[in-house]
Amino acid sequence: MTILVDELNKFNTLDDVTRIVIVDHKGSTPRETSTSMLVAGGNTFGTIGGGALELDAVQKAQNVQKTGKPVFLIYPLGPKLGQCCGGSVSLVIEPLHTWSDCTGKTHLSRQITGTSPKPLVISKAEANVRNGQETPKILYQDGWLFEPIRPEHQPVWIYGAGHVGRALVEVLYDLPYEITWIDTDRTRFPDEPLVDPVVAKDPTEITRFAPPNAIHLVLTYSHAIDLALCHNILGQPHAALGLIGSATKRKRFSARLAALGHKNDQISRIICPIGEPNLGKEPKMIAIGVARQLHLLRMRETEGMLPHNASA
């Protein structure tokens, strides 16, 4: 996970908040490079894998809160902590207030330990990011840490508050997504929804307010509404479009959308059915499949926005 600036909004002040981030891992480890968590007093947010590693790291983070000095630590999990993973993890633990001003930035470089000048590999990474030549990746060398910044959660617009819509919100709620949840009637939402519902008599009127990087998941109670939503979304910038339904529904919608003037390359990017069929058709299983694909997209492990043969 890259730095999430809006995670900082959880705190009134960053003076007593410490961050633990995995800057390198080798072999079998509980979590991978770039995984991070926050420590504020006796409270923790996120996880670097739990167990003895996390327990010791949290204790070190509480000490960093007192001293205000960042540290770099290497943990050979087997010999040092008695964990059976067998790999090793390198951690940076630092006070958040040292880099809290990330507004408008795509990356952050800072010296964690020592007095060495900035390494060439980090200077090159900075230049590549400025020139748009490379997706930033976390780097640690000679006491210097280079890290990408993700300024906001990924917008996900969910149309429909039925069984699958509710399951999606439950699964995605605690993950790094900004959810907009839309349906035609307030009574279709749970009594105490996890996110504020958006009630729209005509949901197609809402699509124009979506940011261009939004992922749209269409799963209303009406095929006519689903078609109208797909029509509108295809006509505006968007990151991805997922549609609930069968292969037959996809075929029919493709023909109708083509008749409405959409090109085949646009229509082919619609993900239908959503979810992973091998997991089953239960709402929670569909939601888990969707969450997996969203995660792969977010971690840039897929090609393009979403693979055409995968789920939204």
Contacts in CASP RR format, 6 or more apart in sequence:
PFRMAT RR
TARGET T0000
AUTHOR 0000-0000-0000
METHOD contacts of the structure
MODEL  1
MTILVDELNKFNTLDDVTRIVIVDHKGSTPRETSTSMLVAGGNTFGTIGG
GALELDAVQKAQNVQKTGKPVFLIYPLGPKLGQCCGGSVSLVIEPLHTWS
DCTGKTHLSRQITGTSPKPLVISKAEANVRNGQETPKILYQDGWLFEPIR
PEHQPVWIYGAGHVGRALVEVLYDLPYEITWIDTDRTRFPDEPLVDPVVA
KDPTEITRFAPPNAIHLVLTYSHAIDLALCHNILGQPHAALGLIGSATKR
KRFSARLAALGHKNDQISRIICPIGEPNLGKEPKMIAIGVARQLHLLRMR
ETEGMLPHNASA
1 34 0 8 1.000
1 35 0 8 1.000
1 36 0 8 1.000
1 150 0 8 1.000
1 176 0 8 1.000
2 34 0 8 1.000
2 136 0 8 1.000
2 138 0 8 1.000
2 147 0 8 1.000
2 148 0 8 1.000
2 149 0 8 1.000
2 150 0 8 1.000
3 36 0 8 1.000
3 102 0 8 1.000
3 108 0 8 1.000
3 147 0 8 1.000
3 148 0 8 1.000
3 149 0 8 1.000
3 150 0 8 1.000
4 150 0 8 1.000
4 152 0 8 1.000
4 153 0 8 1.000
4 176 0 8 1.000
5 102 0 8 1.000
5 103 0 8 1.000
5 149 0 8 1.000
5 150 0 8 1.000
5 151 0 8 1.000
5 152 0 8 1.000
6 151 0 8 1.000
6 152 0 8 1.000
6 153 0 8 1.000
7 38 0 8 1.000
7 45 0 8 1.000
8 14 0 8 1.000
8 96 0 8 1.000
8 100 0 8 1.000
10 38 0 8 1.000
10 45 0 8 1.000
11 17 0 8 1.000
11 40 0 8 1.000
14 95 0 8 1.000
14 96 0 8 1.000
14 97 0 8 1.000
14 100 0 8 1.000
15 95 0 8 1.000
15 97 0 8 1.000
16 40 0 8 1.000
16 41 0 8 1.000
16 65 0 8 1.000
17 38 0 8 1.000
17 39 0 8 1.000
17 40 0 8 1.000
17 65 0 8 1.000
17 95 0 8 1.000
17 96 0 8 1.000
17 97 0 8 1.000
18 38 0 8 1.000
18 39 0 8 1.000
18 40 0 8 1.000
18 61 0 8 1.000
18 62 0 8 1.000
18 64 0 8 1.000
18 65 0 8 1.000
18 93 0 8 1.000
18 94 0 8 1.000
18 95 0 8 1.000
18 96 0 8 1.000
19 36 0 8 1.000
19 37 0 8 1.000
19 38 0 8 1.000
19 39 0 8 1.000
19 61 0 8 1.000
19 93 0 8 1.000
19 94 0 8 1.000
19 95 0 8 1.000
19 96 0 8 1.000
20 36 0 8 1.000
20 37 0 8 1.000
20 38 0 8 1.000
20 39 0 8 1.000
20 48 0 8 1.000
20 57 0 8 1.000
20 58 0 8 1.000
20 61 0 8 1.000
20 91 0 8 1.000
20 92 0 8 1.000
20 93 0 8 1.000
21 34 0 8 1.000
21 35 0 8 1.000
21 36 0 8 1.000
21 91 0 8 1.000
21 92 0 8 1.000
21 138 0 8 1.000
21 147 0 8 1.000
22 29 0 8 1.000
22 31 0 8 1.000
22 32 0 8 1.000
22 33 0 8 1.000
22 34 0 8 1.000
22 35 0 8 1.000
22 36 0 8 1.000
22 48 0 8 1.000
22 89 0 8 1.000
22 90 0 8 1.000
22 91 0 8 1.000
23 33 0 8 1.000
23 34 0 8 1.000
23 72 0 8 1.000
23 90 0 8 1.000
23 91 0 8 1.000
23 92 0 8 1.000
23 138 0 8 1.000
23 139 0 8 1.000
23 140 0 8 1.000
23 145 0 8 1.000
24 33 0 8 1.000
24 89 0 8 1.000
24 90 0 8 1.000
24 140 0 8 1.000
25 31 0 8 1.000
25 32 0 8 1.000
25 33 0 8 1.000
25 87 0 8 1.000
25 88 0 8 1.000
25 89 0 8 1.000
25 90 0 8 1.000
26 87 0 8 1.000
26 88 0 8 1.000
27 85 0 8 1.000
27 86 0 8 1.000
27 87 0 8 1.000
27 88 0 8 1.000
28 85 0 8 1.000
28 86 0 8 1.000
28 87 0 8 1.000
29 77 0 8 1.000
29 85 0 8 1.000
29 86 0 8 1.000
29 87 0 8 1.000
29 88 0 8 1.000
29 89 0 8 1.000
30 48 0 8 1.000
30 49 0 8 1.000
30 50 0 8 1.000
30 51 0 8 1.000
30 53 0 8 1.000
30 83 0 8 1.000
30 85 0 8 1.000
31 47 0 8 1.000
31 48 0 8 1.000
31 49 0 8 1.000
31 89 0 8 1.000
33 138 0 8 1.000
34 137 0 8 1.000
34 138 0 8 1.000
34 147 0 8 1.000
35 48 0 8 1.000
35 49 0 8 1.000
36 46 0 8 1.000
36 48 0 8 1.000
37 44 0 8 1.000
37 45 0 8 1.000
37 46 0 8 1.000
37 47 0 8 1.000
37 48 0 8 1.000
37 54 0 8 1.000
38 44 0 8 1.000
38 45 0 8 1.000
38 46 0 8 1.000
38 96 0 8 1.000
39 45 0 8 1.000
39 58 0 8 1.000
39 61 0 8 1.000
39 62 0 8 1.000
39 65 0 8 1.000
41 62 0 8 1.000
41 65 0 8 1.000
42 62 0 8 1.000
44 58 0 8 1.000
47 54 0 8 1.000
48 54 0 8 1.000
48 57 0 8 1.000
48 89 0 8 1.000
48 91 0 8 1.000
51 83 0 8 1.000
52 81 0 8 1.000
52 82 0 8 1.000
52 83 0 8 1.000
53 75 0 8 1.000
53 77 0 8 1.000
53 81 0 8 1.000
53 83 0 8 1.000
53 89 0 8 1.000
56 75 0 8 1.000
56 81 0 8 1.000
57 73 0 8 1.000
57 75 0 8 1.000
57 91 0 8 1.000
57 93 0 8 1.000
60 71 0 8 1.000
60 73 0 8 1.000
60 93 0 8 1.000
61 93 0 8 1.000
64 70 0 8 1.000
64 71 0 8 1.000
64 93 0 8 1.000
64 94 0 8 1.000
64 95 0 8 1.000
65 95 0 8 1.000
68 95 0 8 1.000
70 92 0 8 1.000
70 93 0 8 1.000
70 94 0 8 1.000
70 95 0 8 1.000
70 98 0 8 1.000
70 112 0 8 1.000
70 113 0 8 1.000
71 92 0 8 1.000
71 93 0 8 1.000
71 94 0 8 1.000
71 112 0 8 1.000
71 113 0 8 1.000
72 90 0 8 1.000
72 91 0 8 1.000
72 92 0 8 1.000
72 112 0 8 1.000
72 113 0 8 1.000
72 140 0 8 1.000
72 143 0 8 1.000
73 90 0 8 1.000
73 91 0 8 1.000
73 93 0 8 1.000
74 88 0 8 1.000
74 89 0 8 1.000
74 90 0 8 1.000
74 91 0 8 1.000
75 81 0 8 1.000
75 88 0 8 1.000
75 89 0 8 1.000
75 90 0 8 1.000
75 91 0 8 1.000
76 86 0 8 1.000
76 87 0 8 1.000
76 88 0 8 1.000
77 83 0 8 1.000
77 85 0 8 1.000
77 86 0 8 1.000
77 87 0 8 1.000
77 88 0 8 1.000
77 89 0 8 1.000
78 84 0 8 1.000
78 85 0 8 1.000
78 86 0 8 1.000
78 87 0 8 1.000
90 140 0 8 1.000
92 112 0 8 1.000
92 140 0 8 1.000
92 145 0 8 1.000
94 112 0 8 1.000
98 110 0 8 1.000
99 108 0 8 1.000
99 110 0 8 1.000
102 108 0 8 1.000
102 149 0 8 1.000
102 151 0 8 1.000
103 151 0 8 1.000
104 149 0 8 1.000
104 151 0 8 1.000
105 149 0 8 1.000
106 129 0 8 1.000
106 136 0 8 1.000
106 148 0 8 1.000
106 149 0 8 1.000
107 125 0 8 1.000
107 126 0 8 1.000
107 129 0 8 1.000
107 136 0 8 1.000
107 146 0 8 1.000
107 147 0 8 1.000
107 148 0 8 1.000
107 149 0 8 1.000
108 146 0 8 1.000
108 147 0 8 1.000
108 149 0 8 1.000
109 118 0 8 1.000
109 122 0 8 1.000
109 126 0 8 1.000
109 144 0 8 1.000
109 145 0 8 1.000
109 146 0 8 1.000
109 147 0 8 1.000
110 144 0 8 1.000
110 145 0 8 1.000
111 118 0 8 1.000
111 143 0 8 1.000
111 144 0 8 1.000
111 145 0 8 1.000
112 140 0 8 1.000
112 143 0 8 1.000
112 144 0 8 1.000
112 145 0 8 1.000
113 143 0 8 1.000
114 143 0 8 1.000
116 142 0 8 1.000
116 143 0 8 1.000
116 144 0 8 1.000
118 144 0 8 1.000
119 141 0 8 1.000
119 142 0 8 1.000
119 144 0 8 1.000
121 139 0 8 1.000
121 141 0 8 1.000
122 139 0 8 1.000
122 141 0 8 1.000
122 144 0 8 1.000
122 146 0 8 1.000
125 134 0 8 1.000
125 136 0 8 1.000
125 137 0 8 1.000
125 139 0 8 1.000
125 146 0 8 1.000
126 146 0 8 1.000
128 134 0 8 1.000
129 136 0 8 1.000
129 148 0 8 1.000
135 148 0 8 1.000
135 300 0 8 1.000
136 146 0 8 1.000
136 147 0 8 1.000
136 148 0 8 1.000
137 148 0 8 1.000
138 145 0 8 1.000
138 146 0 8 1.000
138 147 0 8 1.000
138 148 0 8 1.000
139 145 0 8 1.000
139 146 0 8 1.000
139 147 0 8 1.000
140 146 0 8 1.000
150 176 0 8 1.000
152 178 0 8 1.000
153 176 0 8 1.000
153 177 0 8 1.000
153 178 0 8 1.000
154 176 0 8 1.000
154 177 0 8 1.000
154 178 0 8 1.000
154 213 0 8 1.000
154 215 0 8 1.000
154 239 0 8 1.000
154 294 0 8 1.000
154 298 0 8 1.000
155 177 0 8 1.000
155 178 0 8 1.000
155 180 0 8 1.000
155 210 0 8 1.000
155 211 0 8 1.000
155 213 0 8 1.000
155 214 0 8 1.000
155 215 0 8 1.000
156 172 0 8 1.000
156 177 0 8 1.000
156 178 0 8 1.000
156 179 0 8 1.000
156 180 0 8 1.000
156 214 0 8 1.000
156 215 0 8 1.000
156 217 0 8 1.000
156 294 0 8 1.000
157 179 0 8 1.000
157 180 0 8 1.000
157 182 0 8 1.000
157 207 0 8 1.000
157 210 0 8 1.000
157 214 0 8 1.000
157 215 0 8 1.000
157 216 0 8 1.000
157 217 0 8 1.000
158 165 0 8 1.000
158 168 0 8 1.000
158 169 0 8 1.000
158 179 0 8 1.000
158 180 0 8 1.000
158 181 0 8 1.000
158 182 0 8 1.000
158 217 0 8 1.000
158 219 0 8 1.000
159 182 0 8 1.000
159 183 0 8 1.000
159 203 0 8 1.000
159 216 0 8 1.000
159 217 0 8 1.000
159 218 0 8 1.000
159 219 0 8 1.000
159 220 0 8 1.000
159 225 0 8 1.000
159 226 0 8 1.000
159 229 0 8 1.000
160 181 0 8 1.000
160 182 0 8 1.000
160 183 0 8 1.000
160 188 0 8 1.000
160 219 0 8 1.000
160 220 0 8 1.000
160 221 0 8 1.000
161 181 0 8 1.000
161 183 0 8 1.000
161 188 0 8 1.000
161 189 0 8 1.000
161 190 0 8 1.000
161 193 0 8 1.000
161 197 0 8 1.000
162 183 0 8 1.000
162 188 0 8 1.000
162 219 0 8 1.000
162 221 0 8 1.000
163 283 0 8 1.000
164 219 0 8 1.000
164 244 0 8 1.000
164 283 0 8 1.000
164 286 0 8 1.000
164 287 0 8 1.000
165 181 0 8 1.000
165 217 0 8 1.000
165 219 0 8 1.000
165 283 0 8 1.000
165 287 0 8 1.000
166 190 0 8 1.000
166 283 0 8 1.000
167 283 0 8 1.000
167 284 0 8 1.000
167 286 0 8 1.000
167 287 0 8 1.000
168 217 0 8 1.000
168 219 0 8 1.000
168 286 0 8 1.000
168 287 0 8 1.000
168 290 0 8 1.000
168 291 0 8 1.000
169 179 0 8 1.000
169 181 0 8 1.000
169 193 0 8 1.000
169 194 0 8 1.000
169 195 0 8 1.000
170 194 0 8 1.000
170 284 0 8 1.000
170 287 0 8 1.000
171 284 0 8 1.000
171 287 0 8 1.000
171 288 0 8 1.000
171 290 0 8 1.000
171 291 0 8 1.000
172 179 0 8 1.000
172 287 0 8 1.000
172 291 0 8 1.000
172 294 0 8 1.000
173 179 0 8 1.000
173 194 0 8 1.000
173 195 0 8 1.000
175 291 0 8 1.000
175 294 0 8 1.000
175 295 0 8 1.000
176 298 0 8 1.000
177 294 0 8 1.000
179 195 0 8 1.000
180 195 0 8 1.000
180 198 0 8 1.000
180 210 0 8 1.000
180 214 0 8 1.000
181 189 0 8 1.000
181 193 0 8 1.000
181 195 0 8 1.000
181 196 0 8 1.000
181 197 0 8 1.000
181 198 0 8 1.000
182 197 0 8 1.000
182 198 0 8 1.000
182 199 0 8 1.000
182 200 0 8 1.000
182 203 0 8 1.000
182 206 0 8 1.000
183 189 0 8 1.000
183 197 0 8 1.000
183 198 0 8 1.000
183 199 0 8 1.000
183 200 0 8 1.000
183 203 0 8 1.000
183 220 0 8 1.000
184 199 0 8 1.000
184 200 0 8 1.000
184 201 0 8 1.000
184 202 0 8 1.000
184 203 0 8 1.000
184 220 0 8 1.000
184 225 0 8 1.000
185 199 0 8 1.000
186 197 0 8 1.000
186 199 0 8 1.000
189 197 0 8 1.000
198 206 0 8 1.000
200 206 0 8 1.000
203 220 0 8 1.000
203 225 0 8 1.000
203 229 0 8 1.000
204 225 0 8 1.000
204 228 0 8 1.000
204 229 0 8 1.000
204 231 0 8 1.000
204 232 0 8 1.000
207 216 0 8 1.000
207 229 0 8 1.000
207 232 0 8 1.000
207 233 0 8 1.000
207 236 0 8 1.000
208 232 0 8 1.000
208 236 0 8 1.000
210 216 0 8 1.000
210 233 0 8 1.000
210 236 0 8 1.000
210 238 0 8 1.000
212 236 0 8 1.000
212 237 0 8 1.000
212 238 0 8 1.000
212 239 0 8 1.000
213 237 0 8 1.000
213 238 0 8 1.000
213 239 0 8 1.000
214 238 0 8 1.000
214 239 0 8 1.000
215 238 0 8 1.000
215 239 0 8 1.000
215 240 0 8 1.000
215 241 0 8 1.000
215 242 0 8 1.000
215 294 0 8 1.000
215 297 0 8 1.000
215 312 0 8 1.000
216 229 0 8 1.000
216 233 0 8 1.000
216 238 0 8 1.000
216 240 0 8 1.000
216 241 0 8 1.000
216 242 0 8 1.000
217 242 0 8 1.000
217 244 0 8 1.000
217 274 0 8 1.000
217 290 0 8 1.000
217 312 0 8 1.000
218 226 0 8 1.000
218 229 0 8 1.000
218 230 0 8 1.000
218 233 0 8 1.000
218 241 0 8 1.000
218 242 0 8 1.000
218 243 0 8 1.000
218 244 0 8 1.000
219 226 0 8 1.000
219 243 0 8 1.000
219 244 0 8 1.000
219 274 0 8 1.000
220 226 0 8 1.000
220 229 0 8 1.000
223 249 0 8 1.000
226 243 0 8 1.000
226 244 0 8 1.000
226 253 0 8 1.000
227 253 0 8 1.000
227 256 0 8 1.000
227 257 0 8 1.000
230 241 0 8 1.000
230 243 0 8 1.000
230 253 0 8 1.000
230 257 0 8 1.000
230 270 0 8 1.000
231 257 0 8 1.000
231 260 0 8 1.000
231 262 0 8 1.000
233 241 0 8 1.000
234 241 0 8 1.000
234 257 0 8 1.000
234 262 0 8 1.000
234 266 0 8 1.000
234 267 0 8 1.000
234 270 0 8 1.000
235 262 0 8 1.000
235 266 0 8 1.000
239 305 0 8 1.000
240 269 0 8 1.000
240 271 0 8 1.000
240 297 0 8 1.000
240 305 0 8 1.000
240 306 0 8 1.000
240 312 0 8 1.000
241 269 0 8 1.000
241 270 0 8 1.000
241 271 0 8 1.000
241 312 0 8 1.000
242 270 0 8 1.000
242 271 0 8 1.000
242 272 0 8 1.000
242 274 0 8 1.000
242 311 0 8 1.000
242 312 0 8 1.000
243 249 0 8 1.000
243 250 0 8 1.000
243 253 0 8 1.000
243 270 0 8 1.000
243 271 0 8 1.000
243 272 0 8 1.000
243 273 0 8 1.000
243 274 0 8 1.000
243 312 0 8 1.000
244 272 0 8 1.000
244 273 0 8 1.000
244 274 0 8 1.000
244 286 0 8 1.000
245 272 0 8 1.000
245 273 0 8 1.000
245 274 0 8 1.000
246 273 0 8 1.000
247 272 0 8 1.000
247 273 0 8 1.000
249 272 0 8 1.000
249 273 0 8 1.000
250 270 0 8 1.000
250 272 0 8 1.000
250 273 0 8 1.000
253 270 0 8 1.000
253 272 0 8 1.000
254 267 0 8 1.000
254 270 0 8 1.000
257 266 0 8 1.000
257 267 0 8 1.000
258 264 0 8 1.000
258 267 0 8 1.000
268 308 0 8 1.000
269 305 0 8 1.000
269 306 0 8 1.000
269 308 0 8 1.000
271 293 0 8 1.000
271 306 0 8 1.000
271 308 0 8 1.000
271 310 0 8 1.000
271 311 0 8 1.000
271 312 0 8 1.000
273 311 0 8 1.000
274 286 0 8 1.000
274 290 0 8 1.000
274 311 0 8 1.000
274 312 0 8 1.000
275 285 0 8 1.000
275 286 0 8 1.000
275 287 0 8 1.000
275 289 0 8 1.000
275 290 0 8 1.000
275 293 0 8 1.000
275 311 0 8 1.000
275 312 0 8 1.000
276 288 0 8 1.000
276 289 0 8 1.000
276 292 0 8 1.000
276 293 0 8 1.000
276 311 0 8 1.000
279 285 0 8 1.000
279 286 0 8 1.000
279 288 0 8 1.000
279 289 0 8 1.000
280 286 0 8 1.000
289 311 0 8 1.000
290 311 0 8 1.000
290 312 0 8 1.000
292 311 0 8 1.000
293 302 0 8 1.000
293 306 0 8 1.000
293 310 0 8 1.000
293 311 0 8 1.000
293 312 0 8 1.000
294 312 0 8 1.000
296 302 0 8 1.000
296 310 0 8 1.000
297 305 0 8 1.000
297 306 0 8 1.000
302 310 0 8 1.000
306 312 0 8 1.000
END
